Structures are given as structure tokens and as C-alpha cells.
Amino acid sequence: MKTSWKDETMDGLSQDAYYWQFIHHLVVNAGMRAFQVKSDEKEIWLEKENSDETTVVRIYRRDMDWSNYIARDLEKLAKDSEKIRKEFKSRRLKIINIYISTFLPVDSFENFLEKSFVTKNNRVSIETFIIDTERENRLGVSKLSELLDCQIPELYHDHYTAEDIHRYRREVVTISDKQFKKEKALFTYGKPFFTYLILLNVLVIFGFMEFYGSSTSLLTLVEFGAKYDPLIHQGEWWRFFTAIFLHIGFLHLFMNSFALFYLGGAVERIYGTPRFVFIYLVAGLMGSMSSFAFNSQVSAGASGAIFGCFGALLYFGLIHRKLFLRTMGVNIIVIIIINLALGFMIPMIDNSAHIGGLVGGFLASAILHLPRHKIRKQQFITFIVTAGAFSGLLLYGFTIQEDVEKMHLINIQIAQELLQRGEIERAYPLLKEAVEHDVEVVEANFLLAYSEARLGLLKDAEKNLLITIEQRPYLHEAHFNLSLVYFELRQYLDAYRSVEKALELNPNTGDYIELKTTIEKVLEKIG
């Protein structure tokens, strides 16, 4: 039977109203989020946020005359879907494609509805449905309700008015705006005051280190509070804290400051300043304690605390998984993996501090939870776990047997810098202890002999220089120093033989020639 123009108009109005009622129902009752609206508002995309897989719903208001339009539209949709999948940072995407039409196509179209359309790369699947007036909204409704996890609203042909369209639309827009503002508020809770304060702090400290000595000097680092296990064992626990404000060289400072500016700023905006202070310090301390437990090298830097910022962002991702993944999640996870991988490949990187900081930042965030979120019982449990982690790291660090060889190697480097400063009394015990433990470093005996000679312990200096020459007979400095020691001991013939050997190994050295001339004059006098 032929439908009158008036009936078609009424059906069109009904479908337009139902289109907005359907969207309103999914947004209000199913908690979906509108993320894309075409300019004519005839096509709207919604995200199904409570599903485990990435699922989006496309609702398209168009009267279907022929099935070939569905074929062309699905072909175009398949191409566009790959872009949407990448925007959601998802490996796979499920699209529920819904046409709302006044009537069904006049030719055969059922094959488009009977099976899913899958893209060539198998990354996107498309389920298609038509909601129409002709079959009273019954075509595939039960399956669609199952996919959407909600009942489909009834279509009331004779009860819709133009005001219904405006009302549904207005409420959808209002709710969508509230959702957008709510999401935006998650990222703008605070301002990065403490981040800027930390940056200023590390820059000032770095300047003092460079003025006083050098930020790459082990001695300067230790004096400014770097993590140095022997002194922590002696009670200098404050090094766990001070180490996170020091940096080793300009590149280290620049990289950490750059990371802190962006990561710290992001975390402080999400969590607010008080929470960020707690997260930063807990992560930094756990990073330092992890380094203390698993790495005996002198270490310093904000890296542990910065990885704590990664941990805080991962916790945010745990609470708001889909929002995290479609904004920054994939980039954050990739950066973490790359940095940890580099830490395992490059021995100089203190990966134990990085991992400790990452875990510490996550746990600290879980203790405090996100702002404007309900308190959860897991917060207390996380506090107990964090306290246990701190206790475990400290217990392991203080009870594990120290790597004596490595510790003495560090002490030798520090002693060498002390000697360069002229602080002989501080260098001497470090070198003596290293030599007594038979550290396999020839320079240990040589440097110890130098300090002994300066302290007047000439016989001890002679002994260590002879050991040095036995191990490295071509070390001309050892022969020269031995000559000086013999000269002070008034063993002039031995002094002469030693300086001649030094000149033989390194001719034309002014100091050596001058010493030889002096010894020759003394030998002439005593005849």
C-alpha cells in the first residue's frame, strides 16, 4: 500500500526523535561517552567505556532506499575505522554500527546484518543493525541489546513531537559537556608549584657543586650527600634523601630536569601539590633505598623520583584505564620500557633506583588515591605494603655482605681526589685499608706510598713503591718517587739509580733531570 506524504513525514519525525532518544538512552542509562559528532548531527559516535575490549557505537540517522548504499557506507567505515582504532591506541576495535531509518531498503540487504564485517588486517570488526519503522524496531534487537548491555528503548510512532527532539538533544549535549569537563578536571586539579621549586633547587645545588669542585667528582658528590653505602652503614641515613637532589654532570642534570618539568608537572596537575610532594619524596626515598640494597656504587640523581612520577601515572591509568590509554598511556608505557631496557644494558645506569622509584611512586599514589575520589580500604592495605617494602629494603641493605672489592675501588678514587686537594690525612686511611685488603689495583700501592712519603713514613713509602715497581716496572713516576724517598733517607746511591731508571723510561723530564743533578752534587761532596 502506498504511504501518503503526511505519513512519511510523521515517520521521519518519529525516527529523528527516536535517533536522539536512542543516543540519550545510551549516554544516560548505559554510561557511554560521545566522542565524535558530524557537523549535521546525523552521525554520532559513542564509546562503550565499561567493556573490557575497545568498543564504539556508531549511530547514523539515514533513510535507506537501496542496499548498495549500505555496501558503500561499510566500505568507507572500514577505512575510517583504522584511524579510530589508532586514536584509541587499541590493538583491536569493535564497532557496533546502527542505522536508524524510516524504512528498509527495497532490495536484499540481510547479508549485511547476518555476519560481522572484518577489516583486512583483522584489527577491526563491524556489527551492523537497522532500526526501522517498517518492522517495528524488531530486526536484530535482541542481539543488539546483548552487545550494548542494555535494553533498546521502544519506538513510539504517534507520541513524538519536535520538542522531544530538542529535549533529547539538549540533554545529550549537557551530559556530554559534563563528561568532558569531568575528564578535563582530572588533569587540571593542581598547579605545578612544587615541580618548579624542585627544578630551582637542583639547579642551585648543581651550581654550588660546580663552584666547590665538580659534579662529576666522586669526592664532591659524597661531600654533598650522594648515596655512599659505607657512610650510610655508619649512620648517615640522610643520604637517602639528599641524593635525590644531586646530579652527576650537566647532561644528567639536563635530562632529569627535562623529564621532571613534563612528568612532574603532569603528576602535580593530576594529584595536586600536597599529594605530589608525598609521591615525589616516597618514590625518591624508595629509589635510594633500592640502590642501597642492590647497587654498591656511589649514586645520585632525581631519576628514582622521576620514575615515581611514571608510577603515579600508571596508578592513574589503573583507575581510569580507557582515558589513560587514549590520552598518554601508550607513550608512557613505551618510555618506561625503553628506559628500563637501557638501564639493564648500560652498567652506569642505576636501574635499581629506577625500579624502586617506579614502584614507590605507584604505591604512594595508591596510599593517597586520586583527588575527588572515594576513600578505599585498599589505601590502608597499600600503606602496610609500602611500609613493609621500605623495611625489607633497609633490612636487606644493612645485612647483605658488602662488595668489599668495589667499595675499596671507590675509596681509592676518592683518596686520589683528596691527594689532589692536598688532604693527605683523609686519603691515607682509605688507601691503607684498600692495600691491606689486597685490592688488585696497582695505583693503590703507588698512591699509598705518596701519602706515606708526605706524612714522613718513608720506610713504608719505600716498601709500597718497590711493590709498585715490581708490578709495573715501566711506571717511571714510581721510580722517580722512590728516588725522592731514598734521597730523604740519605741513601744517595739508591736514589741516583732510581732517578736514572726514571729518565731512561721518560727522558728529558725537567724534574727528573733536576733531581739527578742534585743527587750528583751531593755524591761529589761526600766523595
C-alpha positions in Angstrom: 0.0 0.0 0.0 1.3 3.4 -0.9 2.2 5.6 2.0 0.9 9.2 2.0 3.3 12.2 2.2 1.9 13.1 5.6 2.6 9.5 6.9 6.2 9.7 5.6 6.7 13.0 7.3 5.3 11.7 10.6 7.5 8.6 10.3 10.5 10.8 9.6 9.8 12.9 12.6 9.4 9.7 14.7 12.8 8.4 13.5 14.5 11.7 14.1 13.1 11.8 17.6 14.0 8.1 18.2 17.5 8.8 16.9 18.1 11.3 19.7 16.1 9.2 22.3 18.4 6.2 21.4 21.6 8.3 21.9 20.1 9.8 25.1 19.4 6.3 26.4 22.9 5.1 25.7 24.5 8.2 27.2 22.3 8.4 30.3 21.5 4.8 31.1 24.4 2.9 29.6 27.1 5.5 30.6 28.5 5.9 27.1 30.6 8.9 26.1 30.1 10.8 22.8 33.5 11.4 21.2 32.6 12.3 17.7 29.7 14.3 16.2 29.3 15.0 12.5 28.5 18.6 11.5 24.9 17.8 10.5 24.5 15.8 13.8 23.1 12.9 11.7 26.0 10.7 12.8 27.3 10.3 16.3 30.0 8.1 17.8 29.9 6.8 21.3 32.4 4.9 23.4 31.3 2.0 25.5 33.5 2.6 28.5 32.6 -0.3 30.8 33.7 -3.0 28.3 36.9 -4.9 28.5 37.6 -4.6 24.8 37.6 -1.3 23.0 34.0 -0.9 21.7 32.5 2.1 19.9 28.9 2.6 18.8 28.2 4.5 15.6 24.6 5.7 15.3 23.6 7.0 11.8 20.3 8.6 11.0 19.5 8.0 7.3 16.6 6.5 5.4 17.8 3.5 3.4 16.4 3.2 -0.1 18.8 0.6 -1.5 21.3 -1.9 0.0 24.1 -0.7 -2.3 24.3 2.4 -0.1 24.9 0.2 3.0 27.7 -1.5 1.0 29.4 1.8 0.1 29.0 3.1 3.6 30.5 0.0 5.2 33.5 0.2 2.8 34.1 3.8 3.9 33.5 2.9 7.5 36.2 0.2 7.3 38.7 2.7 6.0 37.8 5.3 8.7 37.8 2.6 11.5 41.6 2.1 11.3 42.1 5.8 12.1 39.7 5.5 15.1 41.5 2.4 16.3 44.8 4.2 16.3 43.3 7.2 18.1 42.2 4.8 20.9 45.6 3.2 20.9 44.0 -0.2 20.8 45.2 -3.4 19.2 41.6 -4.3 18.2 38.4 -2.3 17.8 34.8 -3.5 17.8 32.3 -1.2 16.1 28.5 -1.5 16.6 27.1 0.2 13.5 23.4 1.2 13.8 21.3 2.7 11.1 18.1 4.4 12.1 15.8 4.5 9.1 12.2 5.2 8.3 12.0 2.2 6.1 14.2 -0.7 4.9 16.0 -1.0 1.6 13.7 -2.2 -1.2 16.2 -4.9 -2.3 18.0 -7.6 -0.5 20.1 -6.3 2.4 20.0 -9.1 5.1 23.5 -10.3 4.2 25.0 -7.1 5.7 23.3 -7.9 9.0 23.8 -11.6 9.3 27.6 -11.6 9.9 30.3 -9.3 11.1 32.4 -7.3 8.7 36.1 -7.7 9.5 38.9 -5.5 8.0 41.8 -7.0 6.1 44.2 -6.7 9.0 41.8 -8.4 11.3 42.0 -5.5 13.7 38.5 -4.1 13.4 35.1 -5.9 13.4 31.9 -4.2 12.4 28.4 -5.5 13.5 25.6 -3.7 11.6 22.0 -3.2 12.6 19.0 -1.3 11.2 16.3 0.1 13.4 13.3 1.0 11.3 9.6 1.8 11.4 8.6 -0.9 8.9 9.3 -3.9 11.2 8.5 -2.0 14.4 12.1 -1.9 15.7 12.4 -5.7 15.9 15.2 -6.5 13.4 18.1 -7.9 15.4 17.1 -6.0 18.6 17.8 -8.9 21.0 21.4 -9.3 19.7 21.9 -5.5 19.7 20.6 -5.3 23.3 23.1 -8.0 24.3 26.0 -6.2 22.6 25.1 -2.9 24.2 24.4 -4.5 27.6 21.1 -2.6 27.9 17.6 -2.7 26.6 16.8 -0.8 23.5 14.2 1.9 24.0 10.8 1.4 22.5 9.8 3.4 19.4 6.5 5.3 19.9 5.3 6.4 16.4 2.5 8.6 17.4 3.8 10.2 20.5 6.9 12.1 19.3 7.0 15.9 18.7 9.6 18.3 17.6 10.1 19.3 21.2 11.1 15.8 22.0 14.0 16.1 19.5 15.2 19.3 21.1 14.8 17.9 24.7 16.8 14.7 24.0 19.4 16.6 22.1 19.8 19.2 24.8 20.2 16.6 27.5 22.8 14.7 25.5 24.8 17.8 24.8 24.6 18.8 28.5 25.7 15.4 29.7 28.5 15.2 27.1 29.8 18.6 28.2 29.7 17.5 31.8 31.7 14.3 30.9 34.2 16.4 29.0 34.6 18.8 31.9 34.9 16.0 34.4 37.7 14.3 32.3 39.5 17.7 31.9 39.2 18.3 35.7 41.1 15.1 36.3 44.2 16.6 34.5 43.9 20.1 36.0 43.3 19.6 39.7 46.5 21.4 40.8 49.3 23.6 39.5 53.0 22.6 39.3 54.4 24.8 42.1 56.5 22.1 43.8 57.8 20.9 40.4 59.2 24.4 39.7 60.6 24.6 43.3 62.4 21.2 42.8 63.9 22.4 39.5 65.2 25.6 41.1 66.6 23.6 44.0 68.5 21.1 41.8 69.9 23.9 39.7 71.1 25.9 42.7 72.7 22.8 44.2 74.3 21.9 40.9 75.8 25.4 40.7 77.3 25.0 44.3 78.8 21.6 43.4 80.5 23.0 40.3 81.7 26.1 42.2 83.0 23.9 45.1 84.6 21.2 43.0 82.9 19.3 40.2 79.6 17.5 39.9 81.4 14.5 38.3 83.9 14.3 41.2 83.2 11.3 43.5 84.6 13.3 46.4 82.3 16.3 45.7 79.3 14.0 45.3 80.0 12.3 48.6 80.5 15.6 50.4 77.3 17.0 49.1 75.3 13.9 50.2 75.3 11.3 47.5 74.3 7.7 48.3 77.5 6.2 49.6 77.0 2.8 51.3 79.9 2.8 53.8 78.8 6.1 55.3 75.1 5.0 55.4 76.3 2.0 57.3 77.9 4.4 59.7 74.6 6.1 60.4 74.4 8.8 57.7 70.8 7.8 56.7 70.0 11.3 55.5 71.9 10.4 52.3 68.8 8.5 51.1 67.1 11.9 50.9 69.9 14.3 49.8 71.0 12.0 46.9 67.7 12.8 45.0 68.7 16.5 44.7 72.2 15.9 43.2 73.2 15.3 39.6 76.4 13.9 38.0 77.4 16.2 35.1 75.4 18.7 33.0 73.8 16.0 30.7 72.4 14.1 33.7 71.0 17.4 35.1 69.5 18.4 31.8 67.9 15.0 31.1 66.4 14.7 34.6 65.3 18.4 34.6 63.6 18.0 31.2 61.8 14.8 32.4 60.8 16.4 35.7 59.4 19.5 34.0 57.0 17.5 32.0 56.3 14.4 34.1 56.4 16.2 37.5 54.1 18.9 36.1 51.6 16.4 34.8 51.5 14.4 38.0 51.2 17.6 40.2 48.3 18.8 38.0 46.6 15.4 38.4 47.2 14.9 42.1 47.7 18.4 43.5 50.7 19.8 45.3 50.4 18.0 48.7 49.9 14.6 47.2 52.7 15.2 44.7 55.2 16.2 47.4 54.4 12.9 49.2 54.6 10.9 45.9 57.9 12.5 44.9 59.6 12.0 48.3 58.4 8.5 48.8 59.5 7.5 45.3 62.8 9.2 45.7 63.5 7.5 49.1 62.4 4.1 47.8 64.7 4.6 44.8 67.6 5.5 47.0 66.9 2.5 49.3 66.7 0.1 46.4 70.0 1.4 45.2 71.4 0.9 48.7 70.2 -2.6 48.7 71.2 -3.7 45.2 73.9 -1.3 44.0 77.1 -0.5 45.9 78.2 2.3 43.6 78.1 6.0 44.6 74.9 7.2 43.1 72.9 10.4 42.9 70.0 12.0 40.9 66.3 12.6 40.8 65.8 9.5 38.5 64.1 7.4 41.2 61.7 10.2 42.0 61.1 10.8 38.3 60.3 7.2 37.8 57.9 7.6 40.7 56.1 10.1 38.5 55.7 7.3 36.0 54.4 5.1 38.7 51.9 7.8 39.7 50.7 8.0 36.1 50.4 4.2 35.9 48.2 4.3 39.0 46.0 6.9 37.3 45.8 4.5 34.4 44.7 1.7 36.7 41.8 3.8 37.9 40.9 5.4 34.6 42.2 2.8 32.2 40.5 3.9 28.9 41.0 7.6 29.5 44.7 6.9 30.2 45.2 4.8 27.1 43.5 7.2 24.7 45.5 10.2 26.0 49.0 9.4 27.2 49.1 5.8 28.3 50.8 4.1 25.3 53.6 6.8 25.2 54.1 6.5 29.0 54.4 2.7 28.9 56.8 2.7 25.9 59.0 5.3 27.6 59.1 3.2 30.8 60.1 0.1 28.8 62.8 1.8 26.8 64.3 3.4 29.9 64.3 0.2 31.9 65.8 -1.7 29.0 68.6 0.9 28.7 69.2 0.5 32.4 69.8 -3.2 32.0 72.1 -2.7 29.0 74.2 0.2 30.3 76.1 -0.6 33.6 76.5 3.0 34.6 72.7 3.5 34.9 71.3 2.7 38.4 68.3 0.6 37.3 67.6 -0.5 40.9 66.9 3.1 41.8 64.6 3.4 38.7 62.6 0.3 39.5 62.4 1.2 43.2 61.2 4.7 42.3 58.6 3.4 39.9 57.2 1.0 42.5 57.4 3.7 45.2 55.5 6.2 43.1 52.8 3.7 42.3 52.4 2.7 46.0 52.5 6.3 47.2 49.7 7.2 44.7 47.7 4.2 45.8 48.0 5.3 49.5 46.7 8.8 48.9 44.4 7.9 45.9 43.3 10.4 43.3 41.7 13.7 44.4 37.9 13.9 44.5 37.7 10.1 44.6 36.1 8.0 47.4 38.4 6.6 50.0 39.0 2.9 49.5 40.0 0.2 52.0 42.9 -0.7 49.7 44.6 2.5 50.7 45.4 1.2 54.2 46.5 -2.2 52.8 48.8 -0.3 50.4 50.3 1.7 53.3 51.1 -1.6 55.1 52.7 -3.0 51.9 54.7 0.2 51.4 56.0 0.2 55.0 56.9 -3.5 54.5 58.8 -2.6 51.3 60.8 0.1 53.0 61.6 -2.2 55.9 62.6 -5.0 53.6 64.9 -2.9 51.6 66.6 -1.4 54.6 67.0 -4.8 56.3 68.4 -6.4 53.1 70.8 -3.4 52.5 72.2 -3.5 56.1 72.5 -7.3 56.4 73.8 -8.2 52.9 77.6 -8.6 52.7 79.2 -5.6 51.1 81.1 -5.9 47.9 84.5 -5.1 49.6 86.4 -5.0 46.3 84.1 -2.5 44.7 84.0 -0.4 47.9 87.7 -0.1 48.0 87.9 0.8 44.4 85.6 3.7 45.1 87.6 4.7 48.1 90.8 4.7 46.0 89.2 7.1 43.6 88.1 9.3 46.5 91.5 9.2 48.0 93.1 10.2 44.8 90.9 13.3 44.7 91.8 14.0 48.3 95.5 13.8 47.4 95.0 16.3 44.6 93.4 18.6 47.1 96.4 18.1 49.5 94.2 16.4 52.2 96.8 13.7 52.9 95.4 12.8 56.3 92.0 11.9 54.9 93.3 10.0 52.0 95.9 7.9 53.9 93.4 5.6 55.9 91.3 4.9 52.8 94.4 3.8 50.8 95.9 1.8 53.6 92.7 -0.1 54.2 92.5 -0.8 50.4 96.1 -2.1 50.3 95.6 -4.3 53.4 92.6 -5.9 51.7 94.8 -6.8 48.7 92.8 -4.8 46.2 94.0 -5.6 42.7 94.8 -2.0 41.7 98.5 -1.1 41.2 97.7 2.5 41.8 96.7 1.7 45.4 100.3 1.0 46.5 101.6 3.9 44.4 99.1 6.4 46.0 99.6 5.0 49.5 103.4 5.4 49.1 102.8 9.0 48.0 100.7 9.7 51.1 103.2 7.9 53.4 106.1 9.9 52.0 104.1 13.2 52.6 103.4 12.1 56.2 107.0 11.2 56.8 106.5 7.4 56.8 109.5 6.9 54.5 110.2 3.3 55.1 106.5 2.4 54.5 106.7 4.5 51.3 109.8 2.7 50.1 108.1 -0.7 50.6 105.0 0.3 48.7 107.0 1.8 45.8 109.0 -1.3 45.5 105.8 -3.3 45.3 104.5 -0.9 42.6 107.7 -1.2 40.6 107.6 -5.0 40.8 104.0 -5.0 39.5 104.6 -2.2 36.9 108.3 -1.8 36.2 107.7 0.7 33.4 105.9 3.2 35.7 108.5 6.0 35.6 106.7 8.0 38.3 107.2 5.2 40.7 111.0 5.2 40.1 111.1 9.0 40.5 109.2 8.9 43.8 111.3 6.1 45.0 114.4 8.2 44.2 112.9 11.1 46.3 112.3 8.7 49.2 115.8 7.4 49.1 117.1 10.9 48.9 115.2 11.8 52.1 116.6 8.6 53.7 120.1 9.7 52.6 120.5 6.6 50.5 122.0 8.6 47.7 123.3 5.8 45.5 119.9 4.1 45.5 118.3 7.5 44.8 120.7 8.0 41.9 119.9 4.6 40.4 116.2 5.1 40.7 116.2 8.6 39.0 118.4 7.2 36.2 115.8 4.5 35.7 113.0 7.1 35.6 115.0 9.1 33.0 115.6 6.0 31.0 111.8 5.4 30.8 110.9 9.0 30.3 113.9 11.1 29.1 114.1 14.9 29.1 111.7 15.4 32.0 112.7 18.5 33.8 112.0 17.4 37.4 113.9 14.1 36.8 116.9 15.9 35.3 116.9 18.4 38.2 116.8 15.7 40.8 119.6 13.7 39.1 121.7 16.9 39.1 121.1 17.5 42.8 122.0 13.9 43.7 125.2 14.1 41.6 126.2 17.2 43.5 125.6 15.5 46.9 127.6 12.5 45.8 130.5 14.7 44.8 130.5 16.4 48.2 130.6 13.1 50.1 133.2 12.0 47.6 
